[in-house]
Amino acid sequence: MKRKTVKKVDAGGSGKASKGKRGSSDEPRESAYLLHSIIQGFSIPAFVIGKDHKILYWNRALEQLSKIPMSKVVGTNQQWRAFYAEPRPCMADLLVDGAADRVPKWYEGKYSKSDLLDEAFEATDFFPALGERGVWLRFTGAAIRDSRGELIGAIETLEDITDRKKAELTQREGEQQLFSVIEGSPIPTFVIGLDHKVIFWNRALEKLSRLPAEEMIGTNRHWQAFYAKERPCLSDLLVDQTLETIPEWYGGVARSKLLEDTYEAEGFFPDLGVGGRWLRFTVSPIRSSRGALVGAIETLEDITERKETEQKVIDSERTLHSIVQGFSIPAFVIGKDRKIIYWNRALEKLTNLKAKDMVGTQQQWRAFYGKERPCMADLLVDRAADKVSRWYSGKYRKSDLIEEAYEATDFFADLGKSGRWLRFTAAVIRDSRGELVGAVETLEDITEQKLAENALKKSTDRKSGKSS
């Protein structure tokens, strides 16, 4: 029996007899065409070279990126033209040469071995000859082997990451600017991440803490700047979101009136510097563009001099208080608002009015008069010296010893059981800048002296009457 022959029509339409299984001779051609279609369909620029470095495929995406048509380069070894100004190997060339050890020479600091593919390398580089202003490419070169494991070529894919790289560079420039601002700030500052590790430690803090940034960055030992043993800083509590525990570690912490989620406090740090330092510290969260917490920044202000000045003022006030209280002469002091600041023990005894009931009030008149009216000190803090004559007509005079002071003598019928005679002096109090801040009034009980003077006068008058 004769075997039937099957005719196959070629592309030109001529009939040919074909023996054996139908289509077997077309499979390599169809496979190559399919591979060509796949590579051409890549949205990612790509080219393929053979063992001889000649280009087998150059897809449309690469045509568009490089502005070099496939027809101009396929069959040549001029793949370098797309990326470089003069001939040099591409990543794919090194792989088909089996020269992976030469990759560092051409891509030093720019490449890494692929985590996904064997015999593949990835790299990122800037290509100034591409496009109008150059293009950043992330490219991968991978060896191609046949079914027997023989090296037959290499494929290189290229991704245009210019926009992403520009964004990264912009971000990096922004970070560098931020770093420069923090680094150059005269305010001691450090920044930690969510892992509590130090990200920034500026020069001002280096000087304050005597701990160099190189020893602190990347560690979680920022506590060493402030404490003798390990404990959380305020920034640690913020990144851990354990704000409810703040009172356990810090007294007097308050929310900032200016910034949201920001806390402020003052404290004395005995282990900082020689003799300890007073610090005012502020902690704020650092958030990502999506609002996620990524760290915290803590700024520290050395307020030791201010605190020492405040303490001197407090000590001075205590000393003044002790002096005023120790006066054997009754005295009181009022502020610009006429409110009593001091009411000494001698005045308590004279008036039977306790300091605790008088200090902070404007009721100094109660000690001397039956109804409300100004005392001499009130007229001076009101800068109403011209009104002194109205209230003390014929009883006062300007002091010979003190400027801005008046003396007077008067009888106070409401003071004591039968009234008392007082000699009183009121003087203005000014601060170091010459600003009026209050007035002091001292009072001397001269009742017995007055009674003696009156008795002498009566005696003299009687003698004068007899002799006449």
TORKOL-4160 file (C-alpha; in steps of 0.2 Angstrom, whole numbers, padded with zeros to 4 digits, m for minus):
468
<pt num="1" X="0000" Y="0000" Z="0000"/>
<pt num="2" X="0007" Y="0017" Z="m0005"/>
<pt num="3" X="0009" Y="0030" Z="0008"/>
<pt num="4" X="m0001" Y="0045" Z="0005"/>
<pt num="5" X="0009" Y="0062" Z="0002"/>
<pt num="6" X="0003" Y="0078" Z="0010"/>
<pt num="7" X="0005" Y="0094" Z="0001"/>
<pt num="8" X="0010" Y="0110" Z="0012"/>
<pt num="9" X="0007" Y="0127" Z="0005"/>
<pt num="10" X="0021" Y="0139" Z="0008"/>
<pt num="11" X="0020" Y="0157" Z="0011"/>
<pt num="12" X="0021" Y="0160" Z="m0008"/>
<pt num="13" X="0007" Y="0148" Z="m0012"/>
<pt num="14" X="0017" Y="0134" Z="m0020"/>
<pt num="15" X="0013" Y="0116" Z="m0016"/>
<pt num="16" X="0026" Y="0105" Z="m0008"/>
<pt num="17" X="0025" Y="0087" Z="m0003"/>
<pt num="18" X="0029" Y="0084" Z="0015"/>
<pt num="19" X="0032" Y="0067" Z="0023"/>
<pt num="20" X="0030" Y="0063" Z="0041"/>
<pt num="21" X="0021" Y="0072" Z="0056"/>
<pt num="22" X="0013" Y="0088" Z="0050"/>
<pt num="23" X="0020" Y="0104" Z="0056"/>
<pt num="24" X="0036" Y="0097" Z="0064"/>
<pt num="25" X="0047" Y="0108" Z="0053"/>
<pt num="26" X="0037" Y="0124" Z="0058"/>
<pt num="27" X="0040" Y="0122" Z="0077"/>
<pt num="28" X="0056" Y="0131" Z="0079"/>
<pt num="29" X="0051" Y="0144" Z="0067"/>
<pt num="30" X="0034" Y="0146" Z="0077"/>
<pt num="31" X="0044" Y="0146" Z="0094"/>
<pt num="32" X="0056" Y="0159" Z="0088"/>
<pt num="33" X="0041" Y="0170" Z="0081"/>
<pt num="34" X="0032" Y="0168" Z="0098"/>
<pt num="35" X="0048" Y="0173" Z="0108"/>
<pt num="36" X="0050" Y="0188" Z="0096"/>
<pt num="37" X="0032" Y="0193" Z="0099"/>
<pt num="38" X="0034" Y="0191" Z="0118"/>
<pt num="39" X="0049" Y="0202" Z="0118"/>
<pt num="40" X="0041" Y="0215" Z="0107"/>
<pt num="41" X="0026" Y="0215" Z="0118"/>
<pt num="42" X="0036" Y="0220" Z="0133"/>
<pt num="43" X="0032" Y="0237" Z="0140"/>
<pt num="44" X="0049" Y="0237" Z="0148"/>
<pt num="45" X="0063" Y="0241" Z="0136"/>
<pt num="46" X="0074" Y="0225" Z="0132"/>
<pt num="47" X="0087" Y="0218" Z="0120"/>
<pt num="48" X="0094" Y="0200" Z="0118"/>
<pt num="49" X="0111" Y="0196" Z="0111"/>
<pt num="50" X="0119" Y="0180" Z="0106"/>
<pt num="51" X="0135" Y="0172" Z="0111"/>
<pt num="52" X="0144" Y="0182" Z="0097"/>
<pt num="53" X="0137" Y="0198" Z="0106"/>
<pt num="54" X="0126" Y="0202" Z="0091"/>
<pt num="55" X="0109" Y="0208" Z="0094"/>
<pt num="56" X="0095" Y="0196" Z="0091"/>
<pt num="57" X="0080" Y="0206" Z="0098"/>
<pt num="58" X="0078" Y="0225" Z="0101"/>
<pt num="59" X="0060" Y="0228" Z="0106"/>
<pt num="60" X="0048" Y="0243" Z="0102"/>
<pt num="61" X="0050" Y="0250" Z="0120"/>
<pt num="62" X="0069" Y="0251" Z="0118"/>
<pt num="63" X="0067" Y="0259" Z="0101"/>
<pt num="64" X="0056" Y="0272" Z="0109"/>
<pt num="65" X="0068" Y="0275" Z="0124"/>
<pt num="66" X="0084" Y="0275" Z="0114"/>
<pt num="67" X="0077" Y="0283" Z="0098"/>
<pt num="68" X="0087" Y="0269" Z="0088"/>
<pt num="69" X="0076" Y="0258" Z="0076"/>
<pt num="70" X="0078" Y="0239" Z="0078"/>
<pt num="71" X="0082" Y="0238" Z="0059"/>
<pt num="72" X="0098" Y="0248" Z="0063"/>
<pt num="73" X="0105" Y="0237" Z="0076"/>
<pt num="74" X="0099" Y="0219" Z="0075"/>
<pt num="75" X="0113" Y="0209" Z="0069"/>
<pt num="76" X="0126" Y="0221" Z="0075"/>
<pt num="77" X="0136" Y="0222" Z="0092"/>
<pt num="78" X="0132" Y="0240" Z="0094"/>
<pt num="79" X="0120" Y="0239" Z="0109"/>
<pt num="80" X="0132" Y="0251" Z="0118"/>
<pt num="81" X="0126" Y="0265" Z="0106"/>
<pt num="82" X="0109" Y="0266" Z="0116"/>
<pt num="83" X="0118" Y="0270" Z="0132"/>
<pt num="84" X="0136" Y="0276" Z="0130"/>
<pt num="85" X="0145" Y="0289" Z="0119"/>
<pt num="86" X="0159" Y="0276" Z="0114"/>
<pt num="87" X="0160" Y="0257" Z="0113"/>
<pt num="88" X="0161" Y="0248" Z="0130"/>
<pt num="89" X="0153" Y="0232" Z="0136"/>
<pt num="90" X="0135" Y="0232" Z="0142"/>
<pt num="91" X="0130" Y="0220" Z="0157"/>
<pt num="92" X="0123" Y="0207" Z="0144"/>
<pt num="93" X="0140" Y="0207" Z="0135"/>
<pt num="94" X="0149" Y="0203" Z="0151"/>
<pt num="95" X="0137" Y="0189" Z="0155"/>
<pt num="96" X="0139" Y="0181" Z="0137"/>
<pt num="97" X="0158" Y="0182" Z="0140"/>
<pt num="98" X="0156" Y="0173" Z="0156"/>
<pt num="99" X="0165" Y="0188" Z="0164"/>
<pt num="100" X="0154" Y="0191" Z="0179"/>
<pt num="101" X="0170" Y="0195" Z="0189"/>
<pt num="102" X="0172" Y="0210" Z="0178"/>
<pt num="103" X="0155" Y="0218" Z="0182"/>
<pt num="104" X="0163" Y="0228" Z="0197"/>
<pt num="105" X="0175" Y="0236" Z="0185"/>
<pt num="106" X="0161" Y="0243" Z="0175"/>
<pt num="107" X="0148" Y="0246" Z="0188"/>
<pt num="108" X="0157" Y="0249" Z="0204"/>
<pt num="109" X="0145" Y="0254" Z="0218"/>
<pt num="110" X="0130" Y="0253" Z="0206"/>
<pt num="111" X="0126" Y="0234" Z="0205"/>
<pt num="112" X="0121" Y="0219" Z="0215"/>
<pt num="113" X="0117" Y="0201" Z="0211"/>
<pt num="114" X="0099" Y="0197" Z="0208"/>
<pt num="115" X="0089" Y="0190" Z="0222"/>
<pt num="116" X="0077" Y="0182" Z="0209"/>
<pt num="117" X="0088" Y="0175" Z="0195"/>
<pt num="118" X="0104" Y="0165" Z="0194"/>
<pt num="119" X="0117" Y="0172" Z="0183"/>
<pt num="120" X="0109" Y="0189" Z="0184"/>
<pt num="121" X="0115" Y="0206" Z="0190"/>
<pt num="122" X="0105" Y="0222" Z="0193"/>
<pt num="123" X="0111" Y="0239" Z="0192"/>
<pt num="124" X="0106" Y="0258" Z="0193"/>
<pt num="125" X="0115" Y="0271" Z="0183"/>
<pt num="126" X="0112" Y="0288" Z="0175"/>
<pt num="127" X="0114" Y="0289" Z="0156"/>
<pt num="128" X="0117" Y="0307" Z="0151"/>
<pt num="129" X="0116" Y="0303" Z="0132"/>
<pt num="130" X="0098" Y="0296" Z="0134"/>
<pt num="131" X="0083" Y="0308" Z="0131"/>
<pt num="132" X="0085" Y="0327" Z="0132"/>
<pt num="133" X="0093" Y="0328" Z="0150"/>
<pt num="134" X="0098" Y="0311" Z="0153"/>
<pt num="135" X="0089" Y="0296" Z="0160"/>
<pt num="136" X="0090" Y="0285" Z="0176"/>
<pt num="137" X="0089" Y="0267" Z="0172"/>
<pt num="138" X="0087" Y="0252" Z="0183"/>
<pt num="139" X="0093" Y="0237" Z="0172"/>
<pt num="140" X="0095" Y="0218" Z="0174"/>
<pt num="141" X="0106" Y="0207" Z="0164"/>
<pt num="142" X="0103" Y="0188" Z="0164"/>
<pt num="143" X="0112" Y="0174" Z="0155"/>
<pt num="144" X="0101" Y="0163" Z="0143"/>
<pt num="145" X="0104" Y="0144" Z="0142"/>
<pt num="146" X="0097" Y="0131" Z="0131"/>
<pt num="147" X="0089" Y="0115" Z="0136"/>
<pt num="148" X="0106" Y="0107" Z="0138"/>
<pt num="149" X="0112" Y="0121" Z="0149"/>
<pt num="150" X="0123" Y="0128" Z="0136"/>
<pt num="151" X="0125" Y="0147" Z="0137"/>
<pt num="152" X="0118" Y="0154" Z="0121"/>
<pt num="153" X="0116" Y="0173" Z="0125"/>
<pt num="154" X="0109" Y="0186" Z="0137"/>
<pt num="155" X="0094" Y="0197" Z="0139"/>
<pt num="156" X="0095" Y="0214" Z="0147"/>
<pt num="157" X="0079" Y="0223" Z="0153"/>
<pt num="158" X="0079" Y="0242" Z="0157"/>
<pt num="159" X="0067" Y="0252" Z="0167"/>
<pt num="160" X="0066" Y="0271" Z="0166"/>
<pt num="161" X="0066" Y="0276" Z="0184"/>
<pt num="162" X="0070" Y="0295" Z="0181"/>
<pt num="163" X="0054" Y="0301" Z="0190"/>
<pt num="164" X="0057" Y="0290" Z="0205"/>
<pt num="165" X="0075" Y="0295" Z="0206"/>
<pt num="166" X="0072" Y="0313" Z="0205"/>
<pt num="167" X="0059" Y="0311" Z="0219"/>
<pt num="168" X="0072" Y="0302" Z="0229"/>
<pt num="169" X="0085" Y="0315" Z="0226"/>
<pt num="170" X="0073" Y="0329" Z="0230"/>
<pt num="171" X="0069" Y="0319" Z="0246"/>
<pt num="172" X="0087" Y="0317" Z="0250"/>
<pt num="173" X="0091" Y="0335" Z="0247"/>
<pt num="174" X="0076" Y="0339" Z="0258"/>
<pt num="175" X="0083" Y="0327" Z="0271"/>
<pt num="176" X="0100" Y="0335" Z="0269"/>
<pt num="177" X="0093" Y="0352" Z="0271"/>
<pt num="178" X="0084" Y="0346" Z="0287"/>
<pt num="179" X="0100" Y="0338" Z="0293"/>
<pt num="180" X="0109" Y="0354" Z="0290"/>
<pt num="181" X="0096" Y="0364" Z="0299"/>
<pt num="182" X="0096" Y="0352" Z="0314"/>
<pt num="183" X="0115" Y="0351" Z="0314"/>
<pt num="184" X="0117" Y="0369" Z="0313"/>
<pt num="185" X="0104" Y="0373" Z="0326"/>
<pt num="186" X="0111" Y="0381" Z="0342"/>
<pt num="187" X="0097" Y="0372" Z="0352"/>
<pt num="188" X="0103" Y="0354" Z="0357"/>
<pt num="189" X="0093" Y="0342" Z="0347"/>
<pt num="190" X="0091" Y="0323" Z="0344"/>
<pt num="191" X="0079" Y="0312" Z="0334"/>
<pt num="192" X="0075" Y="0294" Z="0337"/>
<pt num="193" X="0065" Y="0282" Z="0326"/>
<pt num="194" X="0052" Y="0270" Z="0331"/>
<pt num="195" X="0065" Y="0257" Z="0336"/>
<pt num="196" X="0072" Y="0271" Z="0348"/>
<pt num="197" X="0088" Y="0272" Z="0339"/>
<pt num="198" X="0096" Y="0289" Z="0337"/>
<pt num="199" X="0095" Y="0296" Z="0319"/>
<pt num="200" X="0101" Y="0314" Z="0322"/>
<pt num="201" X="0112" Y="0321" Z="0336"/>
<pt num="202" X="0118" Y="0338" Z="0333"/>
<pt num="203" X="0133" Y="0348" Z="0337"/>
<pt num="204" X="0125" Y="0358" Z="0350"/>
<pt num="205" X="0120" Y="0342" Z="0359"/>
<pt num="206" X="0137" Y="0335" Z="0357"/>
<pt num="207" X="0144" Y="0351" Z="0366"/>
<pt num="208" X="0131" Y="0350" Z="0380"/>
<pt num="209" X="0132" Y="0331" Z="0383"/>
<pt num="210" X="0150" Y="0329" Z="0378"/>
<pt num="211" X="0145" Y="0314" Z="0368"/>
<pt num="212" X="0150" Y="0314" Z="0350"/>
<pt num="213" X="0137" Y="0310" Z="0337"/>
<pt num="214" X="0147" Y="0296" Z="0329"/>
<pt num="215" X="0145" Y="0286" Z="0346"/>
<pt num="216" X="0127" Y="0290" Z="0348"/>
<pt num="217" X="0119" Y="0288" Z="0330"/>
<pt num="218" X="0112" Y="0271" Z="0327"/>
<pt num="219" X="0111" Y="0267" Z="0346"/>
<pt num="220" X="0097" Y="0268" Z="0359"/>
<pt num="221" X="0109" Y="0276" Z="0372"/>
<pt num="222" X="0103" Y="0294" Z="0371"/>
<pt num="223" X="0098" Y="0292" Z="0390"/>
<pt num="224" X="0117" Y="0293" Z="0394"/>
<pt num="225" X="0117" Y="0311" Z="0390"/>
<pt num="226" X="0105" Y="0315" Z="0404"/>
<pt num="227" X="0104" Y="0301" Z="0417"/>
<pt num="228" X="0117" Y="0290" Z="0427"/>
<pt num="229" X="0107" Y="0274" Z="0423"/>
<pt num="230" X="0096" Y="0268" Z="0409"/>
<pt num="231" X="0078" Y="0275" Z="0409"/>
<pt num="232" X="0066" Y="0282" Z="0395"/>
<pt num="233" X="0068" Y="0299" Z="0389"/>
<pt num="234" X="0052" Y="0309" Z="0385"/>
<pt num="235" X="0054" Y="0305" Z="0366"/>
<pt num="236" X="0054" Y="0286" Z="0370"/>
<pt num="237" X="0037" Y="0287" Z="0379"/>
<pt num="238" X="0031" Y="0297" Z="0364"/>
<pt num="239" X="0036" Y="0284" Z="0351"/>
<pt num="240" X="0030" Y="0270" Z="0362"/>
<pt num="241" X="0013" Y="0279" Z="0363"/>
<pt num="242" X="0014" Y="0277" Z="0382"/>
<pt num="243" X="0010" Y="0294" Z="0387"/>
<pt num="244" X="m0001" Y="0289" Z="0402"/>
<pt num="245" X="0016" Y="0284" Z="0410"/>
<pt num="246" X="0023" Y="0301" Z="0408"/>
<pt num="247" X="0019" Y="0306" Z="0426"/>
<pt num="248" X="0029" Y="0291" Z="0433"/>
<pt num="249" X="0045" Y="0298" Z="0425"/>
<pt num="250" X="0042" Y="0317" Z="0423"/>
<pt num="251" X="0034" Y="0329" Z="0435"/>
<pt num="252" X="0026" Y="0345" Z="0428"/>
<pt num="253" X="0025" Y="0340" Z="0410"/>
<pt num="254" X="0012" Y="0350" Z="0400"/>
<pt num="255" X="0005" Y="0350" Z="0382"/>
<pt num="256" X="0012" Y="0363" Z="0371"/>
<pt num="257" X="0001" Y="0378" Z="0367"/>
<pt num="258" X="0009" Y="0380" Z="0350"/>
<pt num="259" X="0011" Y="0362" Z="0343"/>
<pt num="260" X="m0001" Y="0347" Z="0342"/>
<pt num="261" X="0004" Y="0331" Z="0351"/>
<pt num="262" X="0019" Y="0341" Z="0359"/>
<pt num="263" X="0025" Y="0340" Z="0377"/>
<pt num="264" X="0036" Y="0352" Z="0387"/>
<pt num="265" X="0044" Y="0351" Z="0403"/>
<pt num="266" X="0058" Y="0357" Z="0414"/>
<pt num="267" X="0070" Y="0348" Z="0425"/>
<pt num="268" X="0087" Y="0348" Z="0434"/>
<pt num="269" X="0099" Y="0335" Z="0428"/>
<pt num="270" X="0113" Y="0332" Z="0441"/>
<pt num="271" X="0123" Y="0321" Z="0430"/>
<pt num="272" X="0124" Y="0334" Z="0415"/>
<pt num="273" X="0140" Y="0344" Z="0415"/>
<pt num="274" X="0149" Y="0350" Z="0431"/>
<pt num="275" X="0137" Y="0353" Z="0445"/>
<pt num="276" X="0122" Y="0348" Z="0434"/>
<pt num="277" X="0111" Y="0358" Z="0422"/>
<pt num="278" X="0093" Y="0364" Z="0421"/>
<pt num="279" X="0085" Y="0360" Z="0405"/>
<pt num="280" X="0069" Y="0364" Z="0397"/>
<pt num="281" X="0064" Y="0350" Z="0384"/>
<pt num="282" X="0051" Y="0349" Z="0371"/>
<pt num="283" X="0046" Y="0333" Z="0362"/>
<pt num="284" X="0036" Y="0332" Z="0346"/>
<pt num="285" X="0031" Y="0317" Z="0335"/>
<pt num="286" X="0038" Y="0315" Z="0317"/>
<pt num="287" X="0025" Y="0308" Z="0305"/>
<pt num="288" X="0026" Y="0302" Z="0287"/>
<pt num="289" X="0016" Y="0310" Z="0273"/>
<pt num="290" X="0002" Y="0298" Z="0277"/>
<pt num="291" X="0002" Y="0303" Z="0295"/>
<pt num="292" X="0010" Y="0288" Z="0302"/>
<pt num="293" X="0021" Y="0290" Z="0317"/>
<pt num="294" X="0039" Y="0287" Z="0312"/>
<pt num="295" X="0049" Y="0294" Z="0326"/>
<pt num="296" X="0051" Y="0309" Z="0338"/>
<pt num="297" X="0062" Y="0325" Z="0340"/>
<pt num="298" X="0068" Y="0331" Z="0356"/>
<pt num="299" X="0075" Y="0349" Z="0358"/>
<pt num="300" X="0083" Y="0354" Z="0374"/>
<pt num="301" X="0086" Y="0372" Z="0380"/>
<pt num="302" X="0099" Y="0375" Z="0394"/>
<pt num="303" X="0090" Y="0386" Z="0406"/>
<pt num="304" X="0103" Y="0385" Z="0420"/>
<pt num="305" X="0107" Y="0403" Z="0420"/>
<pt num="306" X="0088" Y="0408" Z="0420"/>
<pt num="307" X="0085" Y="0396" Z="0434"/>
<pt num="308" X="0099" Y="0403" Z="0444"/>
<pt num="309" X="0093" Y="0420" Z="0441"/>
<pt num="310" X="0075" Y="0415" Z="0447"/>
<pt num="311" X="0083" Y="0407" Z="0462"/>
<pt num="312" X="0092" Y="0423" Z="0466"/>
<pt num="313" X="0076" Y="0432" Z="0464"/>
<pt num="314" X="0067" Y="0420" Z="0476"/>
<pt num="315" X="0081" Y="0421" Z="0488"/>
<pt num="316" X="0081" Y="0440" Z="0487"/>
<pt num="317" X="0062" Y="0440" Z="0490"/>
<pt num="318" X="0064" Y="0428" Z="0505"/>
<pt num="319" X="0078" Y="0439" Z="0512"/>
<pt num="320" X="0067" Y="0455" Z="0509"/>
<pt num="321" X="0053" Y="0445" Z="0517"/>
<pt num="322" X="0064" Y="0441" Z="0532"/>
<pt num="323" X="0070" Y="0459" Z="0533"/>
<pt num="324" X="0052" Y="0466" Z="0532"/>
<pt num="325" X="0046" Y="0453" Z="0545"/>
<pt num="326" X="0060" Y="0457" Z="0556"/>
<pt num="327" X="0057" Y="0475" Z="0557"/>
<pt num="328" X="0053" Y="0481" Z="0574"/>
<pt num="329" X="0043" Y="0495" Z="0565"/>
<pt num="330" X="0026" Y="0491" Z="0558"/>
<pt num="331" X="0027" Y="0491" Z="0539"/>
<pt num="332" X="0018" Y="0485" Z="0523"/>
<pt num="333" X="0022" Y="0484" Z="0505"/>
<pt num="334" X="0010" Y="0485" Z="0490"/>
<pt num="335" X="0013" Y="0482" Z="0472"/>
<pt num="336" X="0008" Y="0493" Z="0457"/>
<pt num="337" X="m0010" Y="0485" Z="0458"/>
<pt num="338" X="m0011" Y="0491" Z="0476"/>
<pt num="339" X="m0012" Y="0473" Z="0482"/>
<pt num="340" X="m0002" Y="0470" Z="0498"/>
<pt num="341" X="0014" Y="0460" Z="0496"/>
<pt num="342" X="0020" Y="0461" Z="0514"/>
<pt num="343" X="0012" Y="0464" Z="0530"/>
<pt num="344" X="0025" Y="0462" Z="0544"/>
<pt num="345" X="0023" Y="0455" Z="0562"/>
<pt num="346" X="0025" Y="0472" Z="0570"/>
<pt num="347" X="0010" Y="0478" Z="0560"/>
<pt num="348" X="0000" Y="0463" Z="0564"/>
<pt num="349" X="0003" Y="0467" Z="0582"/>
<pt num="350" X="m0001" Y="0485" Z="0580"/>
<pt num="351" X="m0017" Y="0483" Z="0570"/>
<pt num="352" X="m0023" Y="0465" Z="0576"/>
<pt num="353" X="m0025" Y="0461" Z="0557"/>
<pt num="354" X="m0016" Y="0445" Z="0552"/>
<pt num="355" X="m0004" Y="0445" Z="0536"/>
<pt num="356" X="m0014" Y="0429" Z="0530"/>
<pt num="357" X="m0030" Y="0439" Z="0529"/>
<pt num="358" X="m0022" Y="0455" Z="0521"/>
<pt num="359" X="m0008" Y="0449" Z="0509"/>
<pt num="360" X="m0016" Y="0449" Z="0491"/>
<pt num="361" X="m0030" Y="0461" Z="0495"/>
<pt num="362" X="m0031" Y="0480" Z="0493"/>
<pt num="363" X="m0038" Y="0482" Z="0511"/>
<pt num="364" X="m0024" Y="0491" Z="0519"/>
<pt num="365" X="m0035" Y="0505" Z="0524"/>
<pt num="366" X="m0044" Y="0494" Z="0536"/>
<pt num="367" X="m0030" Y="0495" Z="0548"/>
<pt num="368" X="m0031" Y="0514" Z="0550"/>
<pt num="369" X="m0048" Y="0520" Z="0544"/>
<pt num="370" X="m0067" Y="0517" Z="0547"/>
<pt num="371" X="m0071" Y="0517" Z="0529"/>
<pt num="372" X="m0061" Y="0514" Z="0512"/>
<pt num="373" X="m0050" Y="0528" Z="0507"/>
<pt num="374" X="m0032" Y="0528" Z="0500"/>
<pt num="375" X="m0016" Y="0526" Z="0511"/>
<pt num="376" X="m0001" Y="0537" Z="0508"/>
<pt num="377" X="0007" Y="0522" Z="0498"/>
<pt num="378" X="m0008" Y="0520" Z="0487"/>
<pt num="379" X="m0006" Y="0538" Z="0481"/>
<pt num="380" X="0012" Y="0535" Z="0477"/>
<pt num="381" X="0009" Y="0519" Z="0466"/>
<pt num="382" X="m0005" Y="0529" Z="0458"/>
<pt num="383" X="0008" Y="0543" Z="0454"/>
<pt num="384" X="m0004" Y="0555" Z="0463"/>
<pt num="385" X="0008" Y="0564" Z="0474"/>
<pt num="386" X="m0002" Y="0580" Z="0470"/>
<pt num="387" X="m0017" Y="0572" Z="0480"/>
<pt num="388" X="m0007" Y="0570" Z="0496"/>
<pt num="389" X="m0012" Y="0587" Z="0501"/>
<pt num="390" X="m0030" Y="0583" Z="0499"/>
<pt num="391" X="m0030" Y="0568" Z="0511"/>
<pt num="392" X="m0016" Y="0574" Z="0523"/>
<pt num="393" X="m0018" Y="0593" Z="0523"/>
<pt num="394" X="m0007" Y="0601" Z="0536"/>
<pt num="395" X="0000" Y="0584" Z="0542"/>
<pt num="396" X="0013" Y="0579" Z="0529"/>
<pt num="397" X="0029" Y="0585" Z="0521"/>
<pt num="398" X="0042" Y="0578" Z="0509"/>
<pt num="399" X="0055" Y="0567" Z="0516"/>
<pt num="400" X="0072" Y="0575" Z="0518"/>
<pt num="401" X="0081" Y="0558" Z="0517"/>
<pt num="402" X="0072" Y="0549" Z="0503"/>
<pt num="403" X="0067" Y="0554" Z="0486"/>
<pt num="404" X="0049" Y="0551" Z="0481"/>
<pt num="405" X="0044" Y="0549" Z="0499"/>
<pt num="406" X="0032" Y="0558" Z="0511"/>
<pt num="407" X="0031" Y="0559" Z="0530"/>
<pt num="408" X="0016" Y="0563" Z="0540"/>
<pt num="409" X="0009" Y="0562" Z="0558"/>
<pt num="410" X="m0009" Y="0559" Z="0562"/>
<pt num="411" X="m0021" Y="0552" Z="0575"/>
<pt num="412" X="m0031" Y="0536" Z="0570"/>
<pt num="413" X="m0046" Y="0535" Z="0581"/>
<pt num="414" X="m0051" Y="0518" Z="0575"/>
<pt num="415" X="m0034" Y="0511" Z="0579"/>
<pt num="416" X="m0033" Y="0502" Z="0596"/>
<pt num="417" X="m0045" Y="0505" Z="0611"/>
<pt num="418" X="m0043" Y="0524" Z="0612"/>
<pt num="419" X="m0035" Y="0528" Z="0595"/>
<pt num="420" X="m0016" Y="0530" Z="0592"/>
<pt num="421" X="m0004" Y="0543" Z="0586"/>
<pt num="422" X="0007" Y="0537" Z="0571"/>
<pt num="423" X="0021" Y="0545" Z="0562"/>
<pt num="424" X="0022" Y="0536" Z="0544"/>
<pt num="425" X="0033" Y="0537" Z="0529"/>
<pt num="426" X="0028" Y="0531" Z="0512"/>
<pt num="427" X="0041" Y="0528" Z="0498"/>
<pt num="428" X="0041" Y="0523" Z="0480"/>
<pt num="429" X="0050" Y="0506" Z="0476"/>
<pt num="430" X="0058" Y="0505" Z="0459"/>
<pt num="431" X="0066" Y="0490" Z="0450"/>
<pt num="432" X="0084" Y="0489" Z="0442"/>
<pt num="433" X="0077" Y="0497" Z="0426"/>
<pt num="434" X="0070" Y="0512" Z="0436"/>
<pt num="435" X="0052" Y="0506" Z="0433"/>
<pt num="436" X="0039" Y="0509" Z="0448"/>
<pt num="437" X="0035" Y="0492" Z="0455"/>
<pt num="438" X="0026" Y="0497" Z="0471"/>
<pt num="439" X="0028" Y="0507" Z="0488"/>
<pt num="440" X="0033" Y="0503" Z="0506"/>
<pt num="441" X="0024" Y="0512" Z="0521"/>
<pt num="442" X="0032" Y="0511" Z="0538"/>
<pt num="443" X="0023" Y="0517" Z="0554"/>
<pt num="444" X="0029" Y="0522" Z="0571"/>
<pt num="445" X="0017" Y="0522" Z="0586"/>
<pt num="446" X="0021" Y="0539" Z="0594"/>
<pt num="447" X="0006" Y="0539" Z="0605"/>
<pt num="448" X="0015" Y="0540" Z="0622"/>
<pt num="449" X="0026" Y="0554" Z="0615"/>
<pt num="450" X="0011" Y="0564" Z="0609"/>
<pt num="451" X="0003" Y="0561" Z="0626"/>
<pt num="452" X="0019" Y="0567" Z="0635"/>
<pt num="453" X="0020" Y="0582" Z="0623"/>
<pt num="454" X="0001" Y="0586" Z="0627"/>
<pt num="455" X="0004" Y="0584" Z="0646"/>
<pt num="456" X="0019" Y="0596" Z="0645"/>
<pt num="457" X="0010" Y="0608" Z="0635"/>
<pt num="458" X="m0005" Y="0608" Z="0647"/>
<pt num="459" X="0007" Y="0610" Z="0662"/>
<pt num="460" X="0016" Y="0624" Z="0653"/>
<pt num="461" X="m0001" Y="0632" Z="0650"/>
<pt num="462" X="m0006" Y="0631" Z="0668"/>
<pt num="463" X="0010" Y="0638" Z="0674"/>
<pt num="464" X="0008" Y="0652" Z="0662"/>
<pt num="465" X="m0009" Y="0656" Z="0668"/>
<pt num="466" X="m0004" Y="0657" Z="0687"/>
<pt num="467" X="0011" Y="0668" Z="0683"/>
<pt num="468" X="0000" Y="0680" Z="0674"/>
